[in-house]
Amino acid sequence: MADFDPTYGYNLERLLKIVPPPQSEGFAAFWQARYIRAMKLDPCQHINPCGSFHPDFDCYDLNYRSTDDFEIGGWILIPKHSPVTRGVVVGHGYGGREGPDFDLPIPGAAFLFPCFRGLSGSKRWPISDNPNYHVLHDIDKRDRYILGGCVEDLWLAVSALLKLFPSVSGHIAYLGISFGGGIGALALPSDTRIQRAHFNVPSFGNHPLRLQLPTWGSAAAVQNYQREHGNILATLNYYDAAVAAQHIQIPVHVAAALADPMVAPPGQFSIYNALPREKKLFVLDKGHSDYPRQAEQKNALLSELQDFFNHL
C-alpha cells in the first residue's frame, strides 16, 4: 500500500467536478502540424508469422516505420473464423508489452499492438526503457519530448492498419491503458480516422495538479526533475491529456479509478470531465493495485466495452 492516501481525499462527487488546466497558446496548432507531417510518411509495414497458436486468431509479428525513421515493433491479430470488418489499435501501459491480448471483446476486428518508441519491442539507444527515465527523455525540449514521438507512433499504427486492411476505414478504434490512455488522448483530436476509443486509468492529465500530488512511478520522476531543474510546464502544458481531451470529437469510454498510487485519480477524471461529446464512465475501485472486486470489475468492464464497440 502507498505511504500516502491514493484517493488524495477526493470522493467521486469531487472528482467529477475537476476541470482541465488552461490551454497553452497554439496547443491545437502544435499537434495538427505534427499530424500533417506524420501523414506524409509511408509506414512501410511488414508482418511475419509469430509462431504461436491461438484457436481464434492468426498472430503475426509487426514492424512499421514511424517519425524520426523509428522502427516500431509489435503484433497484429487477425481473426480466423470471420472476415475483418473493424480495426483496433491497442496501446500499452508504462510496463511495456510482451505480446498481444487475446481477450478483447470486439468481434470481427484485426488488432494491432504497437510498442511505443523506446519500450519493449521498440527499444533503441539512447532511450531508456525504464519508465522513470523514458518519461524524462528530452523533456526540456518541447518539440522533441518523447511523448510526442509516441503519439506519432500511434498515428502511424493507424496508417499501417489501413494499408493492411483498407476495408476497415470508418471502423477504427483505439484502446489505451495508463500510459497508452494518455497517449491516446493526445493523439485523437488530430486523427479523424479513429471512430471510438477507450481509456483505462489514463495518464498525463492535468499536469499542474499532477506535479503537486504524491505518487509512485513515472509521475514521481517528473516531480523530482521539476524540483531539481525548475519549471517544466513550458513543455508539459503541450502534453496535457486533459487539455487535449477537450478537442476529442468521437465517443470515448473511460475507466477511471477512485484510488491509484501511480496515476492520481484527479488526473484521470480531469481527462474524462474534459471530453465534450458522447462519453461513458466506468468507475474502478482502484487502479495499478490489486483489490477484492478486481476480477468482478474486469468482467463488468469487458461487458460494457463489448456494448460500446458494437457501434463501431
TIVO-35152 format. One record per residue (C-alpha): x, y, z; residue in one letter. Coordinates in nm, 2 decimals. Last residue first. Layout:
N
<rogu <X; Y; Z>; A>
...
END
This chain:
312
<rogu <-1.80; 0.08; -3.43>; L>
<rogu <-2.14; 0.06; -3.26>; H>
<rogu <-2.08; -0.28; -3.11>; N>
<rogu <-1.78; -0.11; -2.95>; F>
<rogu <-1.97; 0.03; -2.66>; F>
<rogu <-2.16; -0.30; -2.60>; D>
<rogu <-1.84; -0.50; -2.59>; Q>
<rogu <-1.68; -0.24; -2.38>; L>
<rogu <-1.96; -0.27; -2.12>; E>
<rogu <-1.91; -0.65; -2.10>; S>
<rogu <-1.53; -0.61; -2.07>; L>
<rogu <-1.59; -0.36; -1.78>; L>
<rogu <-1.82; -0.60; -1.60>; A>
<rogu <-1.56; -0.88; -1.63>; N>
<rogu <-1.28; -0.65; -1.51>; K>
<rogu <-1.50; -0.53; -1.22>; Q>
<rogu <-1.56; -0.88; -1.09>; E>
<rogu <-1.20; -0.98; -1.13>; A>
<rogu <-1.09; -0.67; -0.93>; Q>
<rogu <-1.35; -0.68; -0.66>; R>
<rogu <-1.11; -0.76; -0.37>; P>
<rogu <-0.82; -0.53; -0.47>; Y>
<rogu <-0.49; -0.55; -0.66>; D>
<rogu <-0.34; -0.21; -0.75>; S>
<rogu <-0.25; 0.00; -1.05>; H>
<rogu <-0.60; 0.14; -1.04>; G>
<rogu <-0.86; 0.10; -0.76>; K>
<rogu <-1.23; 0.09; -0.70>; D>
<rogu <-1.29; 0.13; -1.08>; L>
<rogu <-1.56; 0.37; -1.20>; V>
<rogu <-1.68; 0.31; -1.56>; F>
<rogu <-1.76; 0.63; -1.73>; L>
<rogu <-1.93; 0.68; -2.07>; K>
<rogu <-1.88; 0.96; -2.32>; K>
<rogu <-2.06; 1.13; -2.61>; E>
<rogu <-1.90; 1.47; -2.68>; R>
<rogu <-1.71; 1.74; -2.48>; P>
<rogu <-1.45; 1.52; -2.30>; L>
<rogu <-1.29; 1.74; -2.03>; A>
<rogu <-1.46; 1.55; -1.74>; N>
<rogu <-1.30; 1.23; -1.86>; Y>
<rogu <-0.95; 1.37; -1.88>; I>
<rogu <-0.97; 1.56; -1.55>; S>
<rogu <-1.10; 1.24; -1.40>; F>
<rogu <-0.77; 1.06; -1.47>; Q>
<rogu <-0.57; 1.35; -1.34>; G>
<rogu <-0.78; 1.37; -1.02>; P>
<rogu <-0.74; 0.99; -0.98>; P>
<rogu <-0.36; 1.01; -0.94>; A>
<rogu <-0.18; 0.77; -1.18>; V>
<rogu <0.06; 0.56; -0.98>; M>
<rogu <-0.09; 0.54; -0.63>; P>
<rogu <-0.45; 0.49; -0.76>; D>
<rogu <-0.77; 0.53; -0.57>; A>
<rogu <-1.12; 0.62; -0.72>; L>
<rogu <-1.02; 0.48; -1.05>; A>
<rogu <-1.12; 0.58; -1.40>; A>
<rogu <-1.24; 0.35; -1.68>; A>
<rogu <-1.32; 0.58; -1.97>; V>
<rogu <-1.54; 0.52; -2.28>; H>
<rogu <-1.50; 0.78; -2.56>; V>
<rogu <-1.74; 0.88; -2.84>; P>
<rogu <-1.57; 1.10; -3.10>; I>
<rogu <-1.50; 1.48; -3.11>; Q>
<rogu <-1.19; 1.50; -2.90>; I>
<rogu <-1.08; 1.86; -2.86>; H>
<rogu <-1.14; 1.89; -2.48>; Q>
<rogu <-0.94; 1.57; -2.44>; A>
<rogu <-0.63; 1.75; -2.54>; A>
<rogu <-0.64; 1.98; -2.24>; V>
<rogu <-0.69; 1.67; -2.01>; A>
<rogu <-0.41; 1.48; -2.19>; A>
<rogu <-0.16; 1.75; -2.12>; D>
<rogu <0.14; 1.73; -2.35>; Y>
<rogu <0.16; 2.09; -2.46>; Y>
<rogu <0.15; 2.21; -2.09>; N>
<rogu <0.43; 1.96; -2.02>; L>
<rogu <0.69; 2.15; -2.22>; T>
<rogu <0.66; 2.50; -2.06>; A>
<rogu <0.54; 2.32; -1.76>; L>
<rogu <0.90; 2.21; -1.69>; I>
<rogu <0.97; 2.48; -1.43>; N>
<rogu <1.27; 2.42; -1.22>; G>
<rogu <1.56; 2.18; -1.27>; H>
<rogu <1.59; 1.98; -0.94>; E>
<rogu <1.23; 2.01; -0.81>; R>
<rogu <1.08; 1.96; -1.16>; Q>
<rogu <1.30; 1.66; -1.22>; Y>
<rogu <1.18; 1.50; -0.89>; N>
<rogu <0.82; 1.57; -0.99>; Q>
<rogu <0.88; 1.41; -1.33>; V>
<rogu <1.03; 1.10; -1.17>; A>
<rogu <0.73; 1.08; -0.93>; A>
<rogu <0.50; 1.08; -1.23>; A>
<rogu <0.70; 0.79; -1.37>; S>
<rogu <0.63; 0.56; -1.08>; G>
<rogu <0.49; 0.65; -0.74>; W>
<rogu <0.28; 0.94; -0.63>; T>
<rogu <0.24; 1.25; -0.41>; P>
<rogu <0.02; 1.51; -0.57>; L>
<rogu <0.15; 1.86; -0.66>; Q>
<rogu <0.30; 1.78; -1.01>; L>
<rogu <-0.02; 1.60; -1.10>; R>
<rogu <-0.22; 1.92; -1.04>; L>
<rogu <-0.02; 2.13; -1.29>; P>
<rogu <0.00; 1.83; -1.52>; H>
<rogu <-0.38; 1.79; -1.56>; N>
<rogu <-0.40; 1.45; -1.73>; G>
<rogu <-0.08; 1.27; -1.83>; F>
<rogu <-0.21; 0.92; -1.75>; S>
<rogu <-0.53; 0.73; -1.84>; P>
<rogu <-0.68; 0.48; -1.59>; V>
<rogu <-0.83; 0.29; -1.89>; N>
<rogu <-0.90; 0.49; -2.20>; F>
<rogu <-1.15; 0.36; -2.46>; H>
<rogu <-1.19; 0.50; -2.81>; A>
<rogu <-1.43; 0.53; -3.10>; R>
<rogu <-1.42; 0.65; -3.46>; Q>
<rogu <-1.05; 0.68; -3.54>; I>
<rogu <-0.96; 0.81; -3.89>; R>
<rogu <-1.02; 1.17; -3.76>; T>
<rogu <-0.67; 1.19; -3.62>; D>
<rogu <-0.59; 1.53; -3.48>; S>
<rogu <-0.80; 1.52; -3.16>; P>
<rogu <-0.72; 1.16; -3.10>; L>
<rogu <-0.35; 1.16; -3.04>; A>
<rogu <-0.32; 1.34; -2.70>; L>
<rogu <-0.60; 1.14; -2.55>; A>
<rogu <-0.44; 0.82; -2.69>; G>
<rogu <-0.10; 0.90; -2.54>; I>
<rogu <-0.28; 0.94; -2.20>; G>
<rogu <-0.45; 0.61; -2.24>; G>
<rogu <-0.13; 0.43; -2.35>; G>
<rogu <0.05; 0.55; -2.04>; F>
<rogu <-0.24; 0.41; -1.83>; S>
<rogu <-0.43; 0.18; -2.06>; I>
<rogu <-0.52; 0.25; -2.43>; G>
<rogu <-0.78; 0.13; -2.67>; L>
<rogu <-0.82; 0.28; -3.01>; Y>
<rogu <-1.10; 0.21; -3.26>; A>
<rogu <-1.13; 0.20; -3.64>; I>
<rogu <-1.45; 0.14; -3.84>; H>
<rogu <-1.45; 0.43; -4.10>; G>
<rogu <-1.17; 0.26; -4.29>; S>
<rogu <-1.17; -0.11; -4.20>; V>
<rogu <-1.18; -0.20; -4.58>; S>
<rogu <-0.82; -0.08; -4.63>; P>
<rogu <-0.68; -0.37; -4.42>; F>
<rogu <-0.30; -0.39; -4.43>; L>
<rogu <-0.26; -0.03; -4.55>; K>
<rogu <-0.52; 0.09; -4.31>; L>
<rogu <-0.35; -0.08; -4.01>; L>
<rogu <-0.02; 0.07; -4.11>; A>
<rogu <-0.17; 0.42; -4.12>; S>
<rogu <-0.34; 0.36; -3.78>; V>
<rogu <0.00; 0.25; -3.64>; A>
<rogu <0.15; 0.57; -3.80>; L>
<rogu <-0.09; 0.78; -3.58>; W>
<rogu <0.00; 0.57; -3.27>; L>
<rogu <0.38; 0.61; -3.33>; D>
<rogu <0.32; 0.98; -3.38>; E>
<rogu <0.17; 1.00; -3.03>; V>
<rogu <0.48; 0.81; -2.91>; C>
<rogu <0.71; 1.07; -3.08>; G>
<rogu <0.52; 1.35; -2.89>; G>
<rogu <0.57; 1.16; -2.56>; L>
<rogu <0.95; 1.16; -2.61>; I>
<rogu <0.98; 1.54; -2.60>; Y>
<rogu <1.15; 1.67; -2.91>; R>
<rogu <0.93; 1.98; -2.99>; D>
<rogu <0.91; 2.09; -2.63>; R>
<rogu <1.27; 2.03; -2.55>; K>
<rogu <1.34; 2.01; -2.17>; D>
<rogu <1.15; 1.68; -2.15>; I>
<rogu <1.41; 1.53; -2.40>; D>
<rogu <1.37; 1.19; -2.24>; H>
<rogu <1.21; 1.24; -1.89>; L>
<rogu <0.93; 0.99; -1.93>; V>
<rogu <1.18; 0.73; -2.05>; H>
<rogu <1.39; 0.78; -1.74>; Y>
<rogu <1.14; 0.68; -1.47>; N>
<rogu <0.97; 0.44; -1.72>; P>
<rogu <1.29; 0.23; -1.76>; N>
<rogu <1.31; 0.16; -2.13>; D>
<rogu <1.58; 0.42; -2.17>; S>
<rogu <1.62; 0.60; -2.50>; I>
<rogu <1.98; 0.61; -2.62>; P>
<rogu <1.95; 0.36; -2.77>; W>
<rogu <1.65; 0.19; -2.92>; R>
<rogu <1.38; -0.03; -2.78>; K>
<rogu <1.07; -0.08; -3.00>; S>
<rogu <0.96; -0.43; -2.90>; G>
<rogu <0.96; -0.34; -2.53>; S>
<rogu <0.98; 0.04; -2.50>; L>
<rogu <1.19; 0.31; -2.66>; G>
<rogu <0.92; 0.40; -2.91>; R>
<rogu <0.57; 0.28; -2.84>; F>
<rogu <0.52; -0.09; -2.88>; C>
<rogu <0.24; -0.14; -3.13>; P>
<rogu <-0.05; -0.38; -3.08>; F>
<rogu <-0.27; -0.40; -3.39>; L>
<rogu <-0.60; -0.59; -3.35>; F>
<rogu <-0.80; -0.70; -3.66>; A>
<rogu <-1.16; -0.69; -3.55>; A>
<rogu <-1.45; -0.92; -3.65>; G>
<rogu <-1.57; -0.94; -3.29>; P>
<rogu <-1.46; -0.67; -3.04>; I>
<rogu <-1.44; -0.82; -2.69>; P>
<rogu <-1.06; -0.80; -2.62>; L>
<rogu <-0.95; -1.13; -2.47>; D>
<rogu <-0.64; -1.22; -2.69>; F>
<rogu <-0.40; -0.95; -2.57>; D>
<rogu <-0.08; -0.93; -2.77>; P>
<rogu <0.27; -0.99; -2.65>; G>
<rogu <0.55; -0.87; -2.42>; E>
<rogu <0.41; -0.51; -2.37>; R>
<rogu <0.55; -0.21; -2.19>; G>
<rogu <0.53; -0.15; -1.82>; G>
<rogu <0.44; 0.20; -1.90>; Y>
<rogu <0.10; 0.09; -2.01>; G>
<rogu <0.01; -0.04; -2.36>; H>
<rogu <-0.18; 0.10; -2.66>; G>
<rogu <-0.42; -0.11; -2.86>; V>
<rogu <-0.51; -0.02; -3.22>; V>
<rogu <-0.84; -0.17; -3.34>; V>
<rogu <-0.96; -0.24; -3.69>; G>
<rogu <-1.31; -0.35; -3.79>; R>
<rogu <-1.47; -0.57; -4.05>; T>
<rogu <-1.21; -0.84; -4.09>; V>
<rogu <-1.39; -1.15; -4.21>; P>
<rogu <-1.47; -1.42; -3.96>; S>
<rogu <-1.33; -1.75; -3.83>; H>
<rogu <-0.95; -1.69; -3.82>; K>
<rogu <-0.95; -1.34; -3.68>; P>
<rogu <-0.63; -1.14; -3.75>; I>
<rogu <-0.40; -1.04; -3.46>; L>
<rogu <-0.12; -0.80; -3.52>; I>
<rogu <0.20; -0.77; -3.31>; W>
<rogu <0.46; -0.51; -3.22>; G>
<rogu <0.78; -0.34; -3.33>; G>
<rogu <0.83; 0.02; -3.43>; I>
<rogu <1.13; 0.12; -3.64>; E>
<rogu <1.20; 0.50; -3.59>; F>
<rogu <1.29; 0.69; -3.90>; D>
<rogu <1.24; 1.01; -3.70>; D>
<rogu <0.87; 0.95; -3.75>; T>
<rogu <0.73; 0.60; -3.76>; S>
<rogu <0.83; 0.29; -3.97>; R>
<rogu <0.65; -0.04; -3.93>; Y>
<rogu <0.71; -0.38; -3.78>; N>
<rogu <0.46; -0.65; -3.70>; L>
<rogu <0.50; -1.00; -3.56>; D>
<rogu <0.19; -1.20; -3.66>; Y>
<rogu <-0.08; -1.39; -3.48>; C>
<rogu <-0.36; -1.58; -3.65>; D>
<rogu <-0.66; -1.56; -3.42>; F>
<rogu <-0.94; -1.77; -3.28>; D>
<rogu <-0.78; -2.10; -3.18>; P>
<rogu <-0.44; -1.95; -3.09>; H>
<rogu <-0.10; -2.08; -3.19>; F>
<rogu <0.23; -1.91; -3.16>; S>
<rogu <0.49; -1.89; -3.44>; G>
<rogu <0.50; -1.52; -3.49>; C>
<rogu <0.40; -1.53; -3.85>; P>
<rogu <0.57; -1.23; -4.03>; N>
<rogu <0.43; -0.88; -4.09>; I>
<rogu <0.56; -0.58; -4.28>; H>
<rogu <0.48; -0.21; -4.25>; Q>
<rogu <0.64; 0.05; -4.47>; C>
<rogu <0.48; 0.32; -4.26>; P>
<rogu <0.48; 0.56; -4.56>; D>
<rogu <0.52; 0.91; -4.42>; L>
<rogu <0.33; 1.23; -4.53>; K>
<rogu <0.07; 1.16; -4.25>; M>
<rogu <0.34; 1.23; -3.99>; A>
<rogu <0.40; 1.58; -4.11>; R>
<rogu <0.02; 1.67; -4.11>; I>
<rogu <-0.01; 1.52; -3.76>; Y>
<rogu <0.28; 1.72; -3.62>; R>
<rogu <0.12; 2.04; -3.76>; A>
<rogu <-0.21; 1.95; -3.60>; Q>
<rogu <-0.04; 1.89; -3.27>; W>
<rogu <0.12; 2.23; -3.24>; F>
<rogu <-0.19; 2.40; -3.40>; A>
<rogu <-0.41; 2.26; -3.12>; A>
<rogu <-0.18; 2.39; -2.84>; F>
<rogu <-0.11; 2.73; -3.01>; G>
<rogu <-0.14; 2.93; -2.69>; E>
<rogu <-0.15; 2.70; -2.38>; S>
<rogu <-0.48; 2.56; -2.27>; Q>
<rogu <-0.59; 2.64; -1.91>; P>
<rogu <-0.60; 2.34; -1.68>; P>
<rogu <-0.87; 2.08; -1.70>; P>
<rogu <-1.17; 2.09; -1.47>; V>
<rogu <-1.23; 1.88; -1.16>; I>
<rogu <-1.60; 1.85; -1.07>; K>
<rogu <-1.64; 1.48; -1.13>; L>
<rogu <-1.36; 1.40; -0.88>; L>
<rogu <-1.55; 1.59; -0.61>; R>
<rogu <-1.86; 1.37; -0.65>; E>
<rogu <-1.65; 1.06; -0.68>; L>
<rogu <-1.46; 1.12; -0.35>; N>
<rogu <-1.13; 1.30; -0.33>; Y>
<rogu <-0.90; 1.30; -0.03>; G>
<rogu <-0.59; 1.21; -0.23>; Y>
<rogu <-0.76; 0.88; -0.31>; T>
<rogu <-0.42; 0.71; -0.30>; P>
<rogu <-0.37; 0.83; 0.06>; D>
<rogu <0.00; 0.83; 0.12>; F>
<rogu <0.26; 0.56; 0.22>; D>
<rogu <0.12; 0.35; -0.07>; A>
<rogu <0.00; 0.00; 0.00>; M>
END
